[in-house]
Amino acid sequence: MKKRAQIIVKGLVQGVFFRATTKEVAKSLGLTGWVRNVDDDKVEIVVEGEEEKIKKLIEWSWKGPPAARVDDVKVNWQNFLGEFSTFEIKYDL
């Protein structure tokens, strides 16, 4: 079943290639959406795709890339909108 999720990852997640690695993982899972830095210690991910694949991305988010330290992951499940065709890094705040 296709779903959408907003994922907020908190911890040492900026300056450690978290966004770039999230993009690689999401694309490898066939997910679409985006990732961006939100403030000094958070990354926001909005993702769409198969629920099981989103769950794999959430599981990965608890670890992140090697230099990251993840303190918390919050997930807000939403209805699938089919809004995205790719997975991108957003640089706007």
C-alpha positions in Angstrom: 0.0 0.0 0.0 1.3 3.4 -0.9 1.8 6.0 1.8 3.4 9.3 2.6 5.4 10.1 5.7 7.0 13.2 7.2 10.1 12.1 9.2 12.0 14.4 11.6 15.5 13.1 12.5 17.2 14.9 15.5 20.8 14.7 16.6 24.2 15.2 14.9 22.7 15.0 11.5 24.1 18.1 9.7 27.5 18.2 8.1 27.7 14.4 8.2 26.3 13.7 4.7 22.9 12.8 6.1 20.9 14.4 3.3 23.1 12.9 0.5 22.9 9.4 2.0 19.2 9.7 2.7 18.8 10.5 -1.1 20.8 7.4 -2.0 18.9 5.1 0.3 15.5 6.5 -0.7 16.3 6.1 -4.4 17.5 2.6 -3.9 14.2 1.8 -2.2 12.2 3.3 -5.1 10.9 6.2 -2.9 10.2 9.7 -4.0 10.1 13.0 -2.0 12.8 15.3 -0.5 15.1 15.8 2.5 16.3 19.1 4.0 18.0 20.6 7.0 15.5 22.3 9.3 17.5 23.8 12.2 20.7 23.2 14.0 20.0 19.6 14.9 17.3 18.3 12.7 16.7 16.9 9.2 13.2 16.7 7.7 12.3 14.0 5.2 9.0 13.9 3.2 8.7 10.6 1.4 6.1 8.7 -0.7 6.0 5.1 -1.8 5.3 1.6 -0.6 4.7 1.6 3.2 7.2 -1.3 3.7 9.9 0.6 1.9 9.2 3.8 3.9 9.6 1.7 7.0 13.0 0.6 5.8 14.0 4.2 5.3 12.7 5.0 8.8 14.8 2.1 10.2 17.9 3.4 8.4 17.2 6.9 9.7 17.8 5.7 13.3 21.4 5.0 12.2 22.1 7.4 9.4 25.5 7.6 7.7 28.6 6.6 9.8 29.4 10.1 11.2 25.9 10.8 12.3 24.5 10.4 15.9 20.7 10.1 15.9 18.9 11.0 19.1 15.3 10.8 18.0 13.1 10.0 14.9 9.5 11.2 14.7 7.2 9.9 12.0 3.9 11.5 10.9 2.1 9.1 8.5 -0.1 10.7 5.8 -2.2 9.8 2.8 -0.3 9.1 -0.4 -0.6 12.1 -2.8 1.6 11.1 -5.7 3.2 14.5 -5.5 6.8 13.6 -6.4 8.6 12.0 -9.4 12.1 11.9 -7.9 13.8 12.2 -4.5 15.7 15.4 -4.1 17.7 17.4 -1.5 16.1 20.8 -0.8 18.4 23.6 0.2 15.7 26.1 1.3 14.7 26.6 4.9 
